[in-house]
Amino acid sequence: MENIGDRIKVILIELDGPERGKQTKLAKIAGCTKALIGQLMRNPGQELGYPYAKNIEKHLGYRVDWILNGTLPKFVREQELAPQETNDLDELVELTLLYRQATGAARIRLMEFARSLEKVPPDLRKNITIDKS
């Protein structure tokens, strides 16, 4: 598979059930728009982005490195999925969303908090829970 468009086509063909081949289904899994999936197939120079590829890996089992670069193996082995990696990524996404919604002093406080996370020993960290209502 020379480009990301070819790999996206393979994923679409290999989707299970009545959604097989539907760009809308893959976009929903990845967390992106159907338009981006279409652009990837038409323009191999377009990039998908790590968070979207990670969502595909999490839900469908295709490795991020295979999706983005074509590097084999194609599928994730179960032992590669570390629970801590998933928790860290979830926390990063939540902080990013908060940062985008924040303004002024709240942004500064969020940045200070994010920087302080690096200083906390891993065994003392706990998951961040955010009420999204």
N, C-alpha and C positions, 0 to 999 in steps of 0.2 A: 504494500500500500504506500504509494508515493506521497499522497497528500491527505490532509485532514478531511477533505470532501469525500474521498474514497472510503475512509474509515467511518465517517458518519453514515454513508450509504450502507455499509456492512451492518452497523448497529441497527439501522432502520429495518433492514431485511430480517435480522435475527430477533426483533421484538416479538414477544409472545402474544397470542390471542388476536382478537379482531382489530387491535390497534397496530398490527404489523405494518410497517412502511409509512406510518403517519408521523409527519414532522411535528404536529401538535403534541403528540404523546411524548416524544423525545424532548421537546422544548419544556414541557411541564416537569419531566423528571430532572432535567438539567437546571431548571429555574431560570431559563432565558426565554426569549421570544421565538416564535415560529420563524420570523423574518431572519433572525441570526442563523438558525439551522439552514434555511434556504440559501443565505449568503455563503455559508461554509461550503455548501455543495456546488455552488456556481463559481465561487472565487476561492481557490485553494490557498491564496495568500492571506485570507482572513484568519484571525485567531479566535479560538473559542474562549480562552481564559481559564485559569486554574480552578476557581470555585465551581464553575459549571461542569468541568471535567470531573472534579471530585464528587459532585452530586451523581453523575452518571456512574462513577466507580462504586459509590456507596449503594446505589439502587440496582444496578445491572451487573456489576462485577468486572467491567472492562477497566483495565489499569489506566490511570491518568497518563502515564508515560506513553502508553500505546496510543491513546486517543490523541494526545497533543503532538507526539513525535514519531509514532509508528514503531517504537521500540518494543520488541517481543520480550516476554510473553504477553499475550493478548489479555488474559484474565488474571485477576488477583487470586493469590492463594490465601486461604483463610487465615493462616498465621501472620500474613502481612497486615491485616487490619487490626491495629493496636487500638484499644479503647481510649487510651490517653490522647492519641492523635485526633480522634474524632471529637473528644471533649475540648481540646485546645482550639480546633478549627471552629467549633460552634461558638466558643467564647469570643474568638476574634471576629466572627461574623456579627455577633450581637453588639460588640463594642463599635464596630464599623457603622452599623445601623444607628446606634445611639449618637455617634459622632456626627453623622450626616443630618440628624434631626436637631442637634444642639446648635446653639448660637453663643457667641461671645465668651463669657466667663465659664459657661458650662462646657464648652469645647476644651478650654484650658484644663479644667478639672478632669475631664475624661482622658486627656493625653497624659496628665500626671499619673492617673490611676493605671493606665495601660503600661506606662514605663515602670511603675512600681511592681507590676506582676512578674517581671523578669527577675526581681530581687528576692521573691518569695521562694523558699525551697519547695520542690515539687510535692513532697509528702505533706506539706501544710496547706496546699492549695485546695480550694473547693469550688464547685461549679457555681456560676453566676446564674441566678434565676431572675428573669425580667417579666413583669406583668405586661403583656402586649395589648391589653384592652384599652 
